[in-house]
Amino acid sequence: MRIVKNGDIHVSAPIGISKKEVEAFISQHQEWIVDARKKTAERQKQRADFYDQLPLTTRAQKVEAKERIRALVEPMIEQHSKKMGVRPTSVGYKPMISRWGVCKVKEGSICYSTYLLLLPDWCIEHVVVHELCHLIEPSHNARFHALMDKYYPKWREARIETRRIAKGG
């Protein structure tokens, strides 16, 4: 049983379990459901509070944010691309909430979230190097982590700090 982002309960049960048994299970776990829903709502509020720090409702706000993140990221791409021997075919910026960056390996393109502006520069740099590493190694395997260790040794600390900041604490 799990609570999804909108607060709904999703229950997975083996084939053959009756509806009555599932309902009894849910009934026995009402306290857990209430607590889990409360925690989910708190996480959603923290997440909204974090992203709301960078208003992107008007076209002007979106344009300004895009220019600000581009000004930060482009020099980082330039610096690390040379060291790594890779170059993205294109770099884009959009207000992504579910990811800090996306690399389309087959196209060689990278897109960064404008919400990176809410992070310190060293955490932004971690995301830049992360996406550039995907141009060399598409998956998050041992080779990928070795590349991250080589090109941005403090990536683990940056990832921890990014998660801490994004959770609002």
VOBA-1610 file (N, C-alpha, C; in pm, whole numbers, padded with zeros to 5 digits, always signed):
BEGIN
Met+00085-00117+00000Met+00000+00000+00000Met+00090+00123+00000Arg+00051+00222-00080Arg+00128+00346-00085Arg+00034+00464-00111Ile+00081+00580-00073Ile+00007+00704-00096Ile+00078+00776-00211Val+00004+00812-00314Val+00063+00883-00426Val+00050+01034-00402Lys+00116+01112-00488Lys+00127+01257-00466Lys-00005+01328-00440Asn-00112+01285-00507Asn-00240+01355-00487Asn-00315+01307-00363Gly-00254+01213-00287Gly-00315+01164-00163Gly-00395+01036-00178Asp-00411+00990-00302Asp-00483+00864-00323Asp-00404+00746-00267Ile-00476+00642-00230Ile-00415+00519-00180Ile-00408+00421-00298His-00291+00364-00320His-00275+00258-00419His-00238+00131-00344Val-00315+00027-00369Val-00292-00100-00302Val-00263-00206-00408Ser-00154-00278-00389Ser-00121-00391-00475Ser-00145-00518-00395Ala-00213-00614-00458Ala-00244-00738-00387Ala-00221-00856-00482Pro-00182-00969-00427Pro-00162-01089-00511Pro-00293-01132-00577Ile-00281-01193-00692Ile-00399-01248-00760Ile-00462-01351-00666Gly-00593-01347-00658Gly-00663-01444-00575Gly-00709-01388-00442Ile-00655-01272-00402Ile-00699-01209-00277Ile-00836-01146-00303Ser-00928-01169-00215Ser-01063-01115-00235Ser-01066-00965-00205Lys-01167-00900-00261Lys-01188-00757-00237Lys-01209-00734-00087Lys-01278-00826-00023Lys-01305-00816+00121Lys-01175-00814+00201Glu-01078-00901+00163Glu-00948-00906+00233Glu-00870-00776+00213Val-00876-00723+00091Val-00807-00596+00063Val-00870-00484+00146Glu-01002-00478+00149Glu-01070-00375+00227Glu-01039-00389+00376Ala-01029-00512+00425Ala-00995-00535+00566Ala-00853-00485+00594Phe-00761-00512+00500Phe-00622-00466+00514Phe-00619-00312+00523Ile-00691-00248+00434Ile-00697-00101+00434Ile-00755-00052+00566Ser-00859-00115+00609Ser-00926-00077+00733Ser-00833-00088+00853Gln-00752-00194+00856Gln-00658-00217+00967Gln-00545-00115+00970His-00524-00046+00857His-00410+00046+00846His-00453+00192+00833Gln-00570+00225+00888Gln-00621+00362+00879Gln-00526+00465+00940Glu-00466+00431+01053Glu-00375+00525+01120Glu-00254+00553+01031Trp-00200+00447+00971Trp-00085+00464+00880Trp-00124+00552+00762Ile-00244+00529+00708Ile-00292+00606+00592Ile-00301+00755+00628Val-00358+00787+00743Val-00371+00926+00786Val-00233+00991+00799Asp-00140+00920+00866Asp-00004+00973+00883Asp+00067+00990+00749Ala+00054+00890+00662Ala+00121+00895+00531Ala+00065+01008+00446Arg-00065+01027+00450Arg-00126+01137+00374Arg-00078+01272+00425Lys-00064+01284+00557Lys-00017+01408+00618Lys+00127+01436+00571Lys+00212+01333+00577Lys+00352+01349+00533Lys+00359+01385+00385Thr+00276+01321+00303Thr+00273+01350+00160Thr+00233+01495+00136Ala+00132+01543+00206Ala+00086+01681+00192Ala+00196+01780+00235Glu+00267+01746+00343Glu+00377+01832+00389Glu+00488+01839+00285Arg+00522+01724+00227Arg+00625+01721+00122Arg+00583+01803+00001Gln+00456+01792-00037Gln+00405+01868-00151Gln+00411+02018-00123Lys+00380+02057+00000Lys+00385+02199+00037Lys+00530+02249+00035Gln+00621+02171+00092Gln+00763+02210+00091Gln+00813+02224-00053Arg+00773+02130-00137Arg+00814+02133-00278Arg+00759+02259-00345Ala+00631+02288-00323Ala+00571+02408-00383Ala+00639+02534-00330Asp+00664+02539-00199Asp+00732+02656-00140Asp+00869+02677-00204Phe+00940+02567-00227Phe+01073+02577-00288Phe+01063+02635-00429Tyr+00981+02577-00514Tyr+00974+02621-00653Tyr+00909+02759-00667Asp+00821+02794-00574Asp+00756+02925-00578Asp+00853+03040-00552Gln+00973+03009-00501Gln+01074+03113-00479Gln+01117+03178-00611Leu+01098+03105-00721Leu+01134+03158-00853Leu+01006+03169-00935Pro+00941+03284-00929Pro+00815+03298-01002Pro+00840+03294-01154Leu+00766+03206-01219Leu+00778+03192-01365Leu+00639+03193-01429Thr+00558+03290-01386Thr+00421+03295-01436Thr+00407+03383-01559Thr+00485+03489-01566Thr+00474+03578-01683Thr+00584+03545-01784Arg+00561+03586-01907Arg+00660+03565-02014Arg+00791+03635-01978Ala+00783+03755-01924Ala+00903+03831-01886Ala+00984+03756-01781Gln+00915+03699-01682Gln+00986+03623-01578Gln+01056+03501-01638Lys+00989+03433-01729Lys+01047+03314-01793Lys+01169+03351-01876Val+01159+03459-01952Val+01270+03505-02036Val+01389+03544-01950Glu+01363+03620-01843Glu+01471+03664-01754Glu+01540+03543-01689Ala+01461+03448-01640Ala+01518+03329-01575Ala+01602+03248-01674Lys+01552+03236-01795Lys+01625+03161-01898Lys+01761+03227-01928Glu+01761+03358-01937Glu+01886+03430-01964Glu+01983+03418-01846Arg+01930+03427-01724Arg+02015+03415-01605Arg+02079+03276-01595Ile+02000+03171-01618Ile+02056+03036-01608Ile+02152+03009-01722Arg+02121+03060-01840Arg+02212+03044-01953Arg+02347+03108-01923Ala+02345+03227-01864Ala+02469+03299-01831Ala+02553+03220-01730Leu+02489+03145-01642Leu+02562+03064-01544Leu+02613+02934-01606Val+02528+02869-01683Val+02557+02734-01731Val+02653+02732-01850Glu+02639+02824-01943Glu+02722+02822-02066Glu+02872+02817-02036Pro+02924+02902-01945Pro+03068+02894-01915Pro+03107+02759-01852Met+03018+02702-01773Met+03045+02571-01713Met+03052+02463-01821Ile+02959+02470-01916Ile+02960+02373-02027Ile+03090+02388-02105Glu+03126+02510-02134Glu+03249+02537-02210Glu+03371+02479-02138Gln+03383+02508-02010Gln+03497+02461-01931Gln+03503+02309-01926His+03392+02245-01892His+03392+02100-01873His+03392+02024-02005Ser+03331+02079-02108Ser+03330+02013-02239Ser+03473+01991-02290Lys+03556+02092-02271Lys+03696+02082-02316Lys+03768+01969-02244Lys+03754+01967-02110Lys+03821+01862-02030Lys+03770+01723-02065Met+03641+01713-02092Met+03577+01583-02111Met+03580+01535-02257Gly+03609+01626-02347Gly+03612+01588-02489Gly+03473+01561-02546Val+03374+01630-02495Val+03237+01617-02547Val+03179+01756-02572Arg+03081+01761-02657Arg+03012+01887-02682Arg+02867+01855-02718Pro+02772+01912-02643Pro+02632+01889-02678Pro+02599+01953-02812Thr+02510+01891-02887Thr+02469+01948-03016Thr+02380+02070-02995Ser+02304+02068-02885Ser+02223+02184-02849Ser+02200+02184-02698Val+02176+02304-02645Val+02149+02320-02503Val+02024+02405-02490Gly+01927+02354-02414Gly+01803+02428-02393Gly+01777+02450-02245Tyr+01680+02534-02217Tyr+01644+02567-02079Tyr+01493+02578-02071Lys+01435+02509-01973Lys+01291+02523-01951Lys+01259+02495-01805Pro+01144+02540-01758Pro+01111+02526-01615Pro+01065+02385-01577Met+01158+02292-01573Met+01127+02153-01536Met+01130+02140-01385Ile+01030+02074-01330Ile+01023+02053-01185Ile+01068+01911-01150Ser+01042+01816-01236Ser+01073+01677-01203Ser+01221+01642-01222Arg+01293+01723-01297Arg+01436+01695-01322Arg+01514+01826-01330Trp+01642+01816-01290Trp+01731+01932-01301Trp+01787+01943-01441Gly+01801+01830-01507Gly+01853+01829-01642Gly+01815+01701-01713Val+01816+01707-01846Val+01785+01591-01928Val+01883+01588-02045Cys+01938+01470-02070Cys+02027+01452-02183Cys+01964+01352-02279Lys+01945+01395-02403Lys+01899+01303-02507Lys+02024+01256-02580Val+02072+01140-02538Val+02201+01089-02582Val+02209+01075-02734Lys+02106+01016-02795Lys+02108+00992-02940Lys+02118+01122-03019Glu+02053+01226-02968Glu+02059+01358-03033Glu+02181+01438-02990Gly+02233+01405-02872Gly+02345+01481-02816Gly+02300+01613-02755Ser+02169+01625-02728Ser+02117+01751-02675Ser+02096+01742-02523Ile+02106+01857-02459Ile+02087+01867-02315Ile+01990+01982-02287Cys+01903+01959-02190Cys+01813+02065-02145Cys+01826+02077-01994Tyr+01840+02200-01947Tyr+01854+02227-01805Tyr+01732+02300-01753Ser+01696+02272-01629Ser+01583+02339-01566Ser+01621+02481-01525Thr+01533+02575-01554Thr+01557+02712-01510Thr+01554+02720-01357Tyr+01491+02620-01292Tyr+01487+02619-01145Tyr+01624+02591-01082Leu+01723+02560-01164Leu+01860+02550-01112Leu+01903+02680-01047Leu+01838+02790-01087Leu+01868+02920-01028Leu+01847+02922-00877Leu+01772+02827-00824Leu+01747+02820-00681Leu+01859+02750-00604Leu+01960+02704-00677Leu+02071+02629-00616Leu+02199+02711-00618Pro+02293+02677-00528Pro+02425+02742-00534Pro+02499+02699-00661Asp+02592+02781-00705Asp+02665+02754-00829Asp+02731+02616-00832Trp+02788+02572-00719Trp+02859+02444-00719Trp+02762+02327-00739Cys+02637+02345-00699Cys+02536+02241-00722Cys+02488+02245-00867Ile+02479+02365-00923Ile+02446+02378-01065Ile+02554+02309-01148Glu+02679+02334-01112Glu+02791+02275-01185Glu+02785+02122-01182His+02743+02067-01069His+02726+01922-01058His+02627+01872-01163Val+02515+01943-01180Val+02415+01902-01279Val+02470+01916-01420Val+02545+02022-01446Val+02606+02042-01578Val+02697+01925-01612Val+02786+01890-01520Val+02880+01779-01544Val+02804+01647-01556His+02702+01629-01474His+02620+01507-01477His+02565+01486-01619Glu+02503+01590-01674Glu+02444+01575-01808Glu+02551+01558-01916Leu+02664+01625-01902Leu+02774+01606-01999Leu+02827+01463-01992Cys+02834+01406-01872Cys+02879+01267-01858Cys+02787+01171-01932His+02659+01205-01940His+02566+01119-02013His+02598+01114-02162Leu+02668+01214-02214Leu+02709+01210-02355Leu+02816+01102-02376Ile+02884+01064-02268Ile+02985+00958-02273Ile+02924+00825-02230Glu+02847+00829-02122Glu+02785+00707-02067Glu+02638+00736-02037Pro+02547+00676-02116Pro+02404+00705-02101Pro+02341+00663-01968Ser+02386+00555-01908Ser+02320+00507-01786Ser+02395+00549-01660His+02332+00525-01546His+02393+00559-01417His+02466+00437-01360Asn+02557+00383-01436Asn+02630+00263-01392Asn+02764+00302-01329Ala+02845+00201-01301Ala+02975+00226-01237Ala+03065+00315-01324Arg+03061+00296-01455Arg+03142+00380-01545Arg+03099+00527-01535Phe+02968+00549-01530Phe+02916+00685-01517Phe+02967+00749-01387His+02956+00674-01275His+03002+00727-01147His+03152+00753-01147Ala+03227+00670-01216Ala+03372+00692-01228Ala+03399+00821-01306Leu+03321+00846-01409Leu+03336+00971-01486Leu+03303+01092-01397Met+03197+01080-01318Met+03161+01189-01227Met+03274+01213-01126Asp+03330+01103-01073Asp+03442+01115-00978Asp+03560+01187-01042Lys+03584+01157-01168Lys+03697+01216-01239Lys+03674+01365-01269Tyr+03556+01397-01321Tyr+03532+01533-01370Tyr+03468+01628-01269Tyr+03406+01574-01164Tyr+03349+01660-01059Tyr+03350+01583-00928Pro+03470+01571-00868Pro+03488+01484-00750Pro+03392+01511-00633Lys+03344+01633-00619Lys+03253+01661-00506Lys+03105+01646-00545Trp+03078+01565-00647Trp+02941+01549-00695Trp+02849+01488-00590Arg+02899+01398-00509Arg+02812+01335-00407Arg+02765+01440-00305Glu+02857+01525-00262Glu+02822+01631-00168Glu+02723+01729-00233Ala+02745+01759-00360Ala+02655+01851-00432Ala+02515+01791-00444Arg+02508+01662-00470Arg+02378+01595-00481Arg+02304+01599-00347Ile+02377+01572-00239Ile+02317+01577-00105Ile+02267+01718-00074Glu+02349+01818-00103Glu+02311+01957-00077Glu+02191+01999-00163Thr+02189+01957-00288Thr+02078+01990-00377Thr+01948+01931-00323Arg+01953+01806-00281Arg+01833+01742-00224Arg+01789+01810-00095Arg+01886+01850-00012Arg+01854+01917+00113Arg+01784+02051+00086Ile+01839+02127-00006Ile+01783+02259-00040Ile+01642+02243-00099Ala+01627+02150-00191Ala+01499+02131-00258Ala+01390+02080-00163Lys+01431+02015-00055Lys+01332+01968+00044Lys+01299+02077+00143Gly+01367+02191+00133Gly+01336+02304+00220Gly+01400+02297+00357Gly+01511+02228+00366Gly+01570+02221+00499Gly+01716+02207+00491
//
